[in-house]
Amino acid sequence: MMIDTHCHLNDEKLLPETDRIVKEFEAEGIESAICVGYDAPSSERAFELAEKYDDLYAAIGIHPHDATTADYDKYERFATMSSSKKVVAIGEIGLDYHYDLSPRAIQKGAFVEQIELAYTLGLPIILHIRDAYEEARRVLYEQSRYLTNGVLLHCYSGSAEMVRDFDRIDAYYAFGGAITFNNAKRNLEALKAVPKDRLVLETDCPYMTPVPYRGKVNEPKHIKLVATKAAEVLGMAFDEIESLTSKNAKTLFTRMI
């Protein structure tokens, strides 16, 4: 059984289909999934879904796109929600210098604040990093004393060489549909470089739909396609990658055990 470590059933494209999607988990070989927030409202929806469905967990946080909305009151609400064992991480948080929808200084401030929040709550962090890996590395090194509960690089798109830098903070790495794309050479090189005990899989649905369904709405059931490609690249059997990545997910997200 597989674990989808990053999905957005709280997205308007999937929210109306959540009952059907979760009911199909067992038939699709999915043990559980983490529904990830990206701002205060989506974090509330993730929390509500996790409380409703046994096989769903929640991550709550403010994405760099929405860093200007971060404030003390929202962090207080996250702290309250995190008293539930169904909340397994703070995320997705980080830096996005591709779109720069929030000023970079404000992104960095919210990033640091949520790293410290996660430390206080005893939770791992789920990171969204785009076109900002070097800056994110610096922030993480500076905040390393607060990284005692685990770090996951969601949708890892950094280089194979940079894996060594993030290994210094015992990071985990998530790969999704991008490894099935025709232009995935860089992703596949990074996949090969990641320590196997730090590898997890995700869909990031409704986005990042894997081949052969690109252009359609993604769902957790497509995690099988990601696993199949990862197994092929790493020279492993499907059941090996399934067992390995699920074990790694539970090691990182201890509340899922």
C-alpha positions as CSV (number, residue, x, y, z in Angstrom):
1,M,0.0,0.0,0.0
2,M,1.3,3.5,-0.9
3,I,1.3,6.8,0.8
4,D,0.7,10.0,-1.2
5,T,2.7,12.5,0.8
6,H,1.4,15.6,-0.9
7,C,-2.1,16.1,-2.4
8,H,-4.6,18.9,-2.6
9,L,-8.0,17.4,-2.1
10,N,-8.8,20.8,-0.6
11,D,-8.5,22.3,-4.0
12,E,-11.8,23.3,-5.7
13,K,-11.0,20.9,-8.6
14,L,-11.0,17.9,-6.3
15,L,-13.0,18.9,-3.2
16,P,-16.4,17.9,-4.7
17,E,-14.9,14.5,-5.5
18,T,-13.3,13.8,-2.2
19,D,-15.8,11.2,-1.0
20,R,-15.3,9.1,-4.2
21,I,-11.5,9.6,-4.2
22,V,-11.1,8.4,-0.6
23,K,-13.5,5.5,-1.0
24,E,-11.3,4.3,-3.9
25,F,-8.0,4.4,-1.8
26,E,-8.0,0.7,-0.9
27,A,-8.9,-0.5,-4.4
28,E,-6.1,1.7,-5.8
29,G,-3.5,0.4,-3.4
30,I,-3.3,3.7,-1.3
31,E,-2.9,3.4,2.4
32,S,-3.2,7.1,3.2
33,A,-2.5,10.6,1.9
34,I,-1.5,14.0,3.3
35,C,-3.8,16.9,2.2
36,V,-1.6,20.0,2.3
37,G,-2.6,23.5,2.9
38,Y,-1.1,26.6,1.2
39,D,-2.9,29.4,3.0
40,A,-5.2,29.8,6.0
41,P,-8.5,28.8,4.2
42,S,-7.0,25.8,2.5
43,S,-5.3,24.7,5.7
44,E,-8.7,24.8,7.4
45,R,-10.1,22.6,4.6
46,A,-7.2,20.2,4.9
47,F,-7.8,19.9,8.6
48,E,-11.6,19.4,8.2
49,L,-10.9,16.6,5.6
50,A,-8.4,14.9,7.8
51,E,-10.8,14.9,10.7
52,K,-13.5,13.5,8.5
53,Y,-11.6,10.7,6.8
54,D,-9.5,8.0,8.6
55,D,-7.1,7.7,5.7
56,L,-6.4,11.4,5.2
57,Y,-3.9,13.5,7.2
58,A,-3.3,17.2,7.0
59,A,-0.4,19.6,6.7
60,I,-1.1,23.3,7.5
61,G,0.8,26.3,6.6
62,I,1.2,29.4,4.4
63,H,2.8,29.1,0.9
64,P,5.4,31.7,-0.2
65,H,2.8,33.0,-2.7
66,D,0.6,34.0,0.2
67,A,3.4,35.1,2.6
68,T,1.9,38.6,2.9
69,T,-1.1,37.0,4.7
70,A,0.9,35.4,7.4
71,D,0.4,36.7,10.9
72,Y,0.3,35.8,14.6
73,D,-3.4,35.0,14.6
74,K,-3.0,32.4,11.8
75,Y,-0.1,30.8,13.6
76,E,-2.1,30.6,16.8
77,R,-4.9,28.9,14.8
78,F,-2.4,26.4,13.3
79,A,-1.1,25.7,16.8
80,T,-4.7,24.9,17.9
81,M,-5.3,22.6,15.0
82,S,-2.0,20.8,15.5
83,S,-3.3,19.4,18.8
84,S,-5.1,16.9,16.6
85,K,-3.0,13.8,15.7
86,K,-4.3,14.1,12.2
87,V,-2.1,17.2,11.6
88,V,1.3,15.7,10.7
89,A,3.3,18.7,9.4
90,I,3.6,22.5,8.9
91,G,3.5,23.1,5.2
92,E,3.7,23.9,2.5
93,I,6.1,26.7,3.3
94,G,9.2,28.0,1.7
95,L,10.4,30.3,-1.0
96,D,9.2,30.9,-4.6
97,Y,11.4,33.3,-6.6
98,H,9.9,32.1,-9.9
99,Y,6.6,34.0,-9.6
100,D,7.5,36.4,-6.7
101,L,3.9,36.8,-5.8
102,S,5.0,38.0,-2.4
103,P,8.1,40.2,-1.9
104,R,11.2,38.1,-1.2
105,A,11.9,39.6,2.2
106,I,8.3,38.8,3.3
107,Q,8.6,35.3,1.9
108,K,11.8,34.7,3.9
109,G,10.2,36.2,7.1
110,A,7.2,33.9,6.9
111,F,9.4,30.9,6.1
112,V,11.5,31.5,9.2
113,E,8.5,32.1,11.4
114,Q,6.9,28.8,10.3
115,I,10.1,26.8,10.7
116,E,10.1,28.1,14.3
117,L,6.4,27.3,14.7
118,A,6.9,23.7,13.6
119,Y,9.8,23.3,16.0
120,T,7.5,24.6,18.9
121,L,4.8,22.2,17.8
122,G,7.1,19.2,17.4
123,L,6.2,18.8,13.7
124,P,8.2,18.3,10.5
125,I,8.1,20.9,7.7
126,I,7.0,20.4,4.1
127,L,8.9,22.8,1.8
128,H,7.9,24.4,-1.5
129,I,11.1,25.7,-3.1
130,R,11.2,27.1,-6.7
131,D,14.1,29.0,-8.3
132,A,15.4,29.6,-4.7
133,Y,17.3,26.5,-3.7
134,E,20.5,28.4,-2.7
135,E,18.6,30.9,-0.6
136,A,16.5,28.2,0.9
137,R,19.7,26.2,1.8
138,R,21.1,29.3,3.6
139,V,17.9,29.8,5.5
140,L,17.8,26.2,6.6
141,Y,21.4,26.1,7.6
142,E,20.8,29.3,9.7
143,Q,17.7,27.7,11.3
144,S,19.2,24.2,11.7
145,R,18.7,24.2,15.5
146,Y,14.9,24.3,14.7
147,L,15.0,21.4,12.3
148,T,14.8,18.5,14.8
149,N,11.5,17.1,13.6
150,G,12.2,16.6,9.9
151,V,12.3,18.4,6.6
152,L,10.7,17.3,3.4
153,L,11.6,18.9,0.0
154,H,8.3,18.7,-1.8
155,C,8.5,18.2,-5.6
156,Y,12.3,18.2,-5.4
157,S,13.6,20.0,-8.5
158,G,17.1,20.9,-7.3
159,S,20.2,19.3,-8.8
160,A,21.8,16.0,-7.9
161,E,24.8,17.9,-6.6
162,M,22.6,19.9,-4.2
163,V,21.3,16.7,-2.6
164,R,24.6,16.6,-0.7
165,D,23.9,20.1,0.8
166,F,20.4,19.1,2.0
167,D,21.6,15.8,3.3
168,R,23.5,17.8,5.9
169,I,20.1,18.6,7.5
170,D,18.8,15.1,7.0
171,A,16.2,16.2,4.5
172,Y,13.7,13.9,2.8
173,Y,12.9,14.3,-0.9
174,A,9.5,13.9,-2.6
175,F,9.2,13.1,-6.3
176,G,6.0,13.2,-8.3
177,G,4.6,13.2,-11.8
178,A,7.5,15.3,-13.1
179,I,9.7,12.2,-13.2
180,T,7.5,10.8,-15.9
181,F,7.8,13.8,-18.2
182,N,9.9,13.7,-21.4
183,N,12.1,16.5,-20.1
184,A,12.8,14.9,-16.8
185,K,16.6,14.3,-17.1
186,R,17.5,16.6,-14.2
187,N,14.8,15.2,-12.0
188,L,15.9,11.6,-12.7
189,E,19.5,12.5,-12.0
190,A,18.4,13.9,-8.6
191,L,16.2,10.9,-7.9
192,K,19.3,8.6,-8.3
193,A,21.3,10.8,-6.0
194,V,18.8,10.8,-3.1
195,P,19.5,8.4,-0.2
196,K,17.0,5.7,-0.5
197,D,16.0,6.0,3.2
198,R,15.0,9.6,2.5
199,L,12.8,9.0,-0.6
200,V,9.1,9.5,-0.6
201,L,6.5,9.9,-3.4
202,E,3.6,12.3,-4.0
203,T,1.1,13.4,-6.6
204,D,0.6,17.1,-5.9
205,C,-2.8,16.5,-7.3
206,P,-4.7,18.1,-9.0
207,Y,-1.5,19.3,-10.5
208,M,1.6,17.6,-12.0
209,T,-0.4,14.8,-13.6
210,P,2.0,12.0,-14.7
211,V,2.3,10.6,-18.2
212,P,0.1,9.3,-19.9
213,Y,-2.6,11.5,-18.3
214,R,-0.9,14.9,-18.7
215,G,-3.4,17.6,-19.4
216,K,-6.0,16.0,-17.2
217,V,-6.8,16.5,-13.5
218,N,-4.5,14.5,-11.3
219,E,-5.7,12.3,-8.4
220,P,-4.0,10.3,-5.7
221,K,-4.5,7.0,-7.6
222,H,-1.8,8.2,-10.1
223,I,0.8,7.6,-7.4
224,K,1.2,4.2,-8.9
225,L,2.5,5.7,-12.1
226,V,5.1,7.7,-10.1
227,A,6.1,4.6,-8.2
228,T,6.5,2.6,-11.4
229,K,8.8,5.2,-12.9
230,A,10.8,5.5,-9.7
231,A,11.2,1.7,-9.6
232,E,12.4,1.6,-13.2
233,V,14.9,4.4,-12.7
234,L,16.3,2.9,-9.5
235,G,16.4,-0.7,-10.7
236,M,13.9,-1.8,-8.0
237,A,10.7,-3.9,-8.1
238,F,7.4,-2.1,-7.7
239,D,6.7,-3.7,-4.4
240,E,10.2,-2.7,-3.1
241,I,9.6,1.0,-3.9
242,E,6.1,0.8,-2.5
243,S,7.4,-0.6,0.8
244,L,10.4,1.6,1.0
245,T,8.6,4.9,0.4
246,S,5.7,4.1,2.7
247,K,8.2,3.2,5.5
248,N,10.1,6.4,4.9
249,A,6.9,8.5,5.0
250,K,5.9,7.0,8.4
251,T,9.4,7.6,9.7
252,L,9.2,11.3,8.8
253,F,5.5,11.8,9.7
254,T,5.5,10.0,13.0
255,R,1.8,10.8,13.7
256,M,0.8,8.5,10.8
257,I,2.1,5.4,12.6
